[in-house]
Amino acid sequence: MVYDWDGRRTRRLQMLRFLGALAIPALLFGSAIAAVEWTDTGAPDVSANRSR
């Protein structure tokens, strides 16, 4: 019985491409959320605290 090494390699590459296609948007979305949390200090805007 001969093992199909090429078939196994093809399936492995397809799985890597699939996981890569899922990972890239997940990383971008996570980075966007982290950036919003990093820039949001929770303090009120400076424009709302004007005194005349």
Summary of the structure (lengths in Angstrom):
residues: 52
radius of gyration: 24.1
end to end distance: 88.6
largest distance: 88.6
contacts: 75
relative contact order: 0.07
helix: 75%
strand: 0%
